[in-house]
Every structure is written in C-alpha cells, then in structure tokens.
Amino acid sequence: MRRATITIPEDLDAELARYLASLPAPPALATLVQTALRRFLAEEELRCRDFRLPPGPLRIRPDGTGSGLADVAERHDDYLAGADENE
C-alpha cells in the first residue's frame, strides 16, 4: 500500500473536524481520504465518457385519450414486438 503525506488547509481542517465531531462513530482520516479519492476517480471516469446527470426527475404523463386497448399492461411485450392486436 502506498503512503502519502497531504497538507490540509486550516479552513478545510476545521470543516473536517466539525463533520467528524458530528458523527457517532467517525471513520479514520485515511478511510475518508480513500473514499473521497475513489468517488473523485469514478466521477472523472463518467465525465470523460460525457455522462451528465439529467436536469431533473423523469416525468411521464399519461395520454388523456389512451390507446383504446384494455390489455396493454398485461401484453406490453407483444405490442412492442408488433404482434397482432386481435389475438
């Protein structure tokens, strides 16, 4: 395992101390830093793949008229596959 020495600015150190003090069982600083690095690298990987979070939740609104078919919820695969509707 690689060892590293890091410098934490005073304001960040104070914020970190407040956060750790608020936890009933605070993690070790090494665990916290490792978790932050893993998250950063995962986010960078997504950014490099042009991944973007959606601007908001997906809102699906039902069509007021409907399809006119009563069994779509049960036979959705058949309808999507283009099976005959009169079967």
N, C-alpha and C positions, 0 to 999 in steps of 0.2 A: 504494500500500500504506500502510495506517495504521501509525503508530509509537505505541508505548505505553511508559510507564515503570511498572515494577512494583516493589513492595517485597517482599522475601522475608525472612521471619523467620529468625533465626540458626539455630534448630534445623532448619528445613527446608533452609536453605542447606547446612548440614553434611551432612544426609542426601543431598542432591542431589550434593554433592561426592564423597561416598563411592560413590554409584551411578555417576557419570561416571568415576571413577577405576577402577572395576571393569571397564569396557568397553574392548575393544581399540581401537575407533575411536569415541569418544564423539561424539554429534551436537552441533551448536551449540545453545546455550540457546534461541535463537529457534525452532528446529525442534522442540525438546522442548515448549516452551510452546504452539506452534501445534497439535501433535499432541494435547496434553492438552486444549486448548480444543475441538478437533474431537470428541474422544471424549466430553467432557462434554456438548456440544450434542446429539450423537447419542443419548446415554443419556437426556437430558432429553426429547427427542422421543419416545422409546419410553415413558418414564414418563408423559408427557402422554396417550399412547394406551392407558394402563393395561396396558402389557406387563409381564409378570412372568416371570422365569425359572422353569422347573419346579423342584420341590423336590429332584429327583434324576433319575437316568437312567431312561428308559423301560424297564421290564422286561416283556417279553412272555413269558408262559409257555404252552407248547403244552397243549392239552386232552389229557388222558390217553386219551380214547376216540377222538379224531379224527373226521373227517367220514364215514368209510366209503367215500370216493371216492379212487381211485388217481391221477386226473389233474388234481387241483385246482391243483398248481403250474404245470402247462402251460396250463390253460384257465381261469385265475382270472378273466380279463376276462369270459368267457362266463358264469361262475357269478355274478359280481357284477352283470351285466346282466340276469340272470334267464333265461338261455337254458335250454332243456330239457336236463336232465341225461342223458337217454337217447340223445342224438345221437351 
